[in-house]
Amino acid sequence: MDLNFTPEEIAFRDEARHFFRTAIPDSIRAKVAEGEGLTRDDMITAQRILNARGWCTINWPVAWGGQDWTPIQVYLFQDEMQQANCPTPIAFNVSMVGPVIAQFGSQAIKERFLPATANADIFWCQGFSEPGAGSDLASLRTKAEKQGDTYVVNGQKTWTTLAQYADWIFCLVRTDPAAKAQEGISFLLIDMKTPGITVRPIVTIDGGREVNEVFFDNVVVPAENLVGQENKGWDYAKFLLGNERTGIARVGASKAKIARIKELAALEFDGERPLIESPRFLEKVAAVEVELKALEMTQLRVVSDERKMAKGQQNPASSILKLKGSVIQQQLTELLMEVAGPYVMPYQRDFDGNNEPVVGPEYASEAAPMYFNYRKVSIYGGSNEIQHNIIAKAILGL
């Protein structure tokens, strides 16, 4: 395998690097670097800049704004975006509902939703998980009853990320309760302003309010908002989840975090010397860097296998990317906690208008919330336990 980039690929990388560091506002990139939550306006601003450049919906069909890039170009693009601490496009728009509409939606639905989705004129959220139907989506109970030219939706969704910002929600709903579990499910687009929808925040362990419960009480939805065929939603959901797991290793983001940790460790002291000079601390940083370099090489091996990707086959090595990538992301939050030291202990997130000065350095107030929040990365996108099973079966033949 040749891991050297061609001159054309290097030129593309340099173009992307320059763009991300100059076109995206520094104030937004600083928030990403420091682990601060982005506002709705921040996310929309960054996405519209990318969309204006034609670099927002690279995984969509070319007819709807996609780019006919090689896997190596996609890798370089994502790596440079993450290293520059640029927000990725809103995943619900670009990686989830957009590709589903482009692949399975009618021409009318494509024309109505795809341009607005790409430009973040519509902010989407995902209505999949339910109480008792998280990892087992097939057991979902939210139902949509056909009444004339409408569906009437009743039920509940939970862990709905950024529902407080969303204009629309794409939902899996049960349209045939008599069918088998995976059958009888449809993919419905619902305006969040429709009467009967209630959004309640779920405060997470890090103090964040990014996830929500969404309740549907006799919500009337036009039948024209159905994507594809009725009762075929399970097929569309599988297609969507395949897109959701793309780039989950986040090698570029981990590179940026290591650079940030080193920068901060040079400002903190271990006795009379900077923490960055402590042999014990340097040993921990070096260990993560070695693991990250190995992960990057694995990712390059995966994306360079253009034959499998062209056939739409799933390379089982992608499970290694997810597994190791999530472990490294969690290790980096632990290192940041060590840099911050005792200043990680005060709870200083300003959700209730508190204007008290921050105790310790500014970055320390985000270290503990980030640590706790990142416990989730070994679960979403396919839990690490499942990835172990895939690796054992598909790669090791066990």
Number of C-alpha atoms within 10 A of each C-alpha: 7 7 9 8 13 9 9 10 15 14 12 14 22 14 13 20 18 12 16 23 17 10 13 19 15 15 9 20 21 14 17 18 20 18 17 17 13 14 12 13 10 16 18 20 19 23 25 18 18 21 19 11 11 14 18 23 25 19 19 22 14 11 8 18 18 15 18 13 12 14 17 18 20 17 20 21 22 21 23 24 20 24 21 26 24 26 22 15 24 20 15 21 23 26 22 23 29 26 22 22 22 20 16 14 20 17 10 10 18 20 14 11 17 25 16 15 20 26 23 22 14 19 22 29 25 24 26 24 22 22 13 12 15 15 15 10 17 19 18 23 21 21 22 25 18 16 12 8 9 17 22 17 25 20 19 22 24 24 20 23 20 18 26 19 15 18 16 19 23 23 23 28 25 29 24 18 14 9 12 11 15 16 19 20 32 25 29 24 22 22 19 22 11 13 12 14 19 15 18 15 19 17 12 14 10 17 16 16 17 17 19 21 21 22 19 20 14 16 20 21 22 17 17 15 19 22 25 20 14 17 19 17 25 20 14 22 21 12 15 19 14 13 18 18 17 13 18 17 26 22 26 23 21 24 19 17 23 22 13 14 20 17 12 18 23 14 12 17 14 13 8 7 12 14 21 21 13 14 10 10 16 15 11 13 18 12 10 20 16 11 15 22 13 13 22 19 12 16 20 18 16 20 19 18 14 14 10 13 15 10 8 9 9 12 15 16 18 23 25 21 22 25 25 20 24 25 19 20 25 21 18 21 23 17 22 25 22 18 26 23 14 11 20 22 14 13 15 20 16 12 9 6 7 9 8 8 8 16 14 14 12 14 18 24 24 21 27 22 23 20 20 16 17 20 15 13 20 20 15 15 17 16 17 20 11 13 22 13 14 19 18 13 12 13 14 9 8 9
